[in-house]
Amino acid sequence: MGRNGEETIPDQMEAIPLLTPYKMANFQLSHRVVLAPLTRQRSYNNVPQQHAILYYSQRTTNGGLLISEATGVSNTAQGYAETPGIWTKEQTEAWKPIVDAVHEKGGIFFCQIWHVGRVSNSGFQPKGQSPISSTDKAMTPQIRSNVIDDVAQFTPPRRLSIEEIPEIVNDFRLAARNAIDAGFDGVEIHGAHGYLIDQFLKDQINDRTDAYGGSLENRCRFALEVVEAVVNEIGADRVGIRLSPFACYMESGDSNPTALGLYLVEALNKYGIAYCHMIEPRMKTLGEKSECSHSLVTMRKAFNGTFISAGGYVREDGNEAISENNTDLVAYGRWFISNPDLPLRFKLNAPLNKYNRETFYILDPIVGYTDYPFLDIEA
């Protein structure tokens, strides 16, 4: 492989489970290693930048699946500095050369569409208003490593009225349309990690007493309305969703996460979406593994489409998950940041570059972004 990141996986080597082909909806994947959605905070003024062309193309293999960083659906969706959006024409146009670069190398590219809900403060909101949510309960101030300090303090949110909810659903629909117009192959709806959709799903947050609160059916209503709107707009084969029923990130716990996860995947089946992307129960805020009695296996078995697992995987347990049919694809985050040629390194069982947390969210367009070295095949 040259310095330009062109990658060839030697055909003569015996394929490992992660490197076997797979058909996801109408997309033929050459391997099962997925670039997870990773916030990098280098989209100045919420507009994707030219340096993202190199970042994503470095991590593209022919037939590989990439999921973009979380991308805001509206001007109320923001909670972090310099994250991209896709609600304006300028943003949509800015995504086009990035998507083109991925396609030129044969990659399949989905855009993760996102609303942070109450994980925000008035400084990120239009006219300094309060962020919106399923609730008016404020989040506890948090000191979170590697994230800019001014989102550690959260403005108390404003509870959405029933009449306003269709407007937010429509924001997701329009963002999905813009993503397709930008050239993306599909979208992943971000329903995880304590952001807006998860704020409706989880009973630790959702304290509503109307049609969007209380029972499982009611708490899942908003998420499924978003899915339905997006499916109707761009087609089910172009839609995925990310969920984290077991995660408590951003104070988003649930009293019965297994029931929540099962209800969701069974409800999603009727829409025939391309994939469901779930976070392992072992996932921690800092990404370290821990033993856990919960499992995604029951949800994987209940879901009819492609199942993607994420959460602290390495090469060995990724191969094991595929071999044991516990998932179809495995998403990698931190290791894909520091190893743009991660599928090749897995193929060769080569050493991995260590990642540097201190550069995950800095504004530099090169350092910690596009300067991680590729494997020297000749060496």
N, C-alpha and C positions, 0 to 999 in steps of 0.2 A: 504494500500500500504506500502511496506517495503522501507527501505532506498536504496535498489538497483534499485528502479524506476519501479518495476513491477506494472502494472496498471490494475485495473479492474473497469469498469464503471458499477455501479449497474443496472441490467436489470429491476428491478421492478419500477424504476422511469420513469415517463412519458418523452418521448423523446422530446427535443426541436429541432427546425429546424436545428441548426448547428450540431446536433448529429444524424441526420437521414442518412440512407445509400444512396449511389449514385454510379452509374456505369459510369466511365470515360473511353471511348474507351473500351479496354479489361480488365480494372482494376476495381474490385469491392471494393469500399471504404466503410468503416463502419461508417464514419462521414465526415463532410464537413469543418473541421478545418485544414488548410494547414500550414505547417511550411514554411514561406517565405524564399527566399534566403537571407542570412545575412552574409556579410563580417565580419570576426572575427580576421583576421591577426594573426593567430597562426599556420600557415603552413610554418615552417622555411625553408628558401631557396626554396620556392615554392613547397615544398613536403608535402603532407598531413601527419599528425603525429598521433601517437598512441592515444593521448588524445582525438582526434576527435571521436574515437570509443565510448567512454562514452558519450560525448556531444550529438551525434546524437541518440544513442540508448536510452538515457534518454527521448528524445522527440518523441520517436516512440510508437505508439499504433497499435494494430493489425488492419490492414485495413486502417491506416492513411497515407496520402500523405505528403512526405517531399521533399523539393527542396533544393539542396545543396547550399552552399555559391558560389559566382561567381568564376568560375574556368577558368584560362587562356587557350587559344587555341594554343598559340605559344610563343616563347621567345620575340616577339614584343608586346605581349598583356598586359604587366604588367604596372601598374601605382601606385601600393601600395605595401608596404613592407609585406613580409610573407603571401602573398595570394597564394592559391594552383593553380597548373596547371594540365593539363592532355595531354600534348603533348609529353612526354617522357615515356619510358617503366618504369623507376623508379617511376614516379608519378602515372602511371596507376596501378602498383603493390601495391603502398602505399594506394590507394583507396580501394582495395579489402577487407581487414578486416573491414573497416568502413561500406562498403555496406553490408557485411555479417552480421554484428551486427544488422543492421536495418532489414534485411530480417529474421533473427532469431526471431525477435519480431513481425513479420508479417507486417512490413511496406512496402510501395511502395516508391521508392527513385528515383528521377530524378536529374540529374546533370545539373546545369546551366552553359552553356559554353559562354565565354566572351572575348571580346577584348576591351580595354579601348580607343584605338585610340589616340586622342590628349590629353586626360586626363592623362598626363604622363610627364616625363622629361627624358633627355638623360641619367641620372644616372640609370634608369631602363631598358634602351635599350641596345641591343647587340652592343658592340664596341662603346658605347656612341653616337650612331646615333640619329637623330631626330625621334620622334614618327610619325606614319603615320596617315593620316586622309583623309576625303573627300576634305579637304580644306588646305590651308597654313596659314589660319588666326589663330593667337595665342589667347589663352585664357587669360583673365585678371587674374593676381595673386589673389589668394583667401586665406583668413584666415578661415579655416573650423574647427570647434570644434571637438575634439575627433579623429582627423585624423593626422597622422604624419606630421610634419612641412615641410619635404622636398618634398612633393607633392603639397604644396601650391603655388609653383612657377612652371610654366609650360613652357617647351621648345617649341618654335614655331614648328608646325608640318610640315611634308612634304606631299604634295598632292600626293595621289596615281595616277599613270597613269592608263589608261584603260587596258593596257596590264598586269598590276600587280594585278588587282582586282580578276581575277580567282585564283591566288595563295592564297589570303586571304579566298576566298570561300572554297578552298580546305583545309585550316587550320581548318575551322569549321567542315568540313566533317570528317577529320581524328580525330579530338577531339571527335566527336560523336561516331565514331567507337571505339575509346579507352574507352569511357565511358561504352559502352555496353560490351566491353571485361573486364572491371573492375567489371561488374555485375550490373550496374545501370539498372533500368527498362526503362529509357528513358532519354532524354535531354530537357532542356529548353534553347532556344536561347535567349540571353540577347540583346534585341533590345530597351532598355529603358535608361532613366536617363543620356542622353548626351554622352554615350559611342559610340564606332565606328559605329554600325549600325544606331543609332540615329543621328549621325553626317551626314549620308547620307539622312535620312528621313526629317530632320527639315530645313526649309528655312532660319532660323536665322544663321545656320552654313554653309549649303551647298550652295556654290556660283559657282558651276560648270556650264559649258555651253555645256557639251558633253552629252552622252546618260545616264549619271548618275546624271544629275542636271536639274533644271528648273521646269518641269511639275511634277505633282504628280506621274505619271507613271514612270518617269525617277528617281525621288528621292527614290521611293520604289523599284527600280530594284535590288539594291544590297541585300536588306533584303530578297526579294523573291528568289533571286538566292541562297542565303544561305539556306533558307528553302527547296528549291527544292533539293539541293545537300544532305542535311541531311536526308530528307525523302527518297531519292533514296538509301541512304547508310544503314539506319537502320529501315525504315518503318514508315509510317505516324502515326500509333497508338502509337509510342514511342516518338513523337515530340510535344513539346509545345513552345510557344514564349511569352516573356514578352515585353509589349509596354507601353509607357507613353506619349501619344500624347499631353496631357495638361501640362505636367511638363516642367519647365524651368531650371531644375537642370543642372549645368555645362554649363550655357548659351545656352540652347537647346530649345529655344522657337520656335513656329511656328505661322505663320500669320492666319492659319485656321486649328486648331487642330481637329475640328470635321470632316472636310472633309478628313483630313489625316487618322484619325482613321477608318472612314467608308470605305475609299478606301482600307486600309490594310486588314480589316477583310473580306471584300467581295473578295479580291484577295486571301486570305488565304483559303477560302472555297474550292477552286478547289484542294487543296492538301490533304484535309481531315485529318488535324492534330488533335491530341488528345485534345489540349486545347489552348486557348488564355488567357493570364494572363495580366490584365490591371490595371494601377494605377489610382485611383480616382482623379478627378480634384482638390479635396480639399487637396491633399497631399502637404505638405510643407517640406523643407529641414530638419527641426527639428521635423517633424512628428505631428505638432499641427493642429487641424482641423480649417477650416474657411468656411464660407458660400460661395457657388459658384453656378453660374447659369448653368454651364456645367454639363453634365451627361454622364455616360457610357451606359445608357439604350439603346440608339439607336444602339450602337455597339454590345451590348449583343444580341439584337434582330436580327441583321444582320448576326451574326456569327453562323455557323451550329453546331459547336462542343461545348465542355465544356467551360464555361466561369468562370474564376477566377478573383475576385476583391480583391484589396489590397489598403491600404492607411488610416491608423488611425482608423481602426475598433476596437470596443469593443464588448462585448457579446451582448448587446441589439441591436445595429444597424446591427450586423452580422446576428442575428436571423431575423430581419426585412427584410434585403436584400434577404435572402433565402425565407422567407414567401411570399414576394411580387414578387418573380420570377425575381428579378433584377440581380441575379447571381446564379451560381450553387455551387461554393465553395468560401470560404473567406480565404485569406492568412493573417497570423499574424506574426509580426516580433518582436518588442520590448517586447511584453507580452509573447511571446514564449521563448525569451531569459531568462526572469526572472521566468517563470513558466513552467518547463519542463513537468508538468502534466496538461497543459492548457485545453485539452478537458475534463478532469475529473472535473476541477474547474468550467468550464462552465456548465457541467452537474449538479453539485451540487449547482451552483450559490454561490460558495465559494469565500472568499476574495483572491485577487491576491497579490503576492509578488511585491513590487516596483522594477523597474529596476534602475540600476546605470549606467548612460551614461559614467562615467569616466572609466569604465572597459570594454566598448564595444570593444575597439581595442588594448588593452594592450597585451603584449606577454605572460603573465602568463598562463600556461596550466590548472590552476584550478580556480583562483580568477576571478569572474565575468563570468565564463565559465561553470564549472560543479558543482559549490558549492551553487547554488540556492536551497532552501529546497523544498521538496515535501510536499503535503498536508498530515496531520496526520488524517487519516480516523477515527481512534478510538476516537480521541479527538473531 
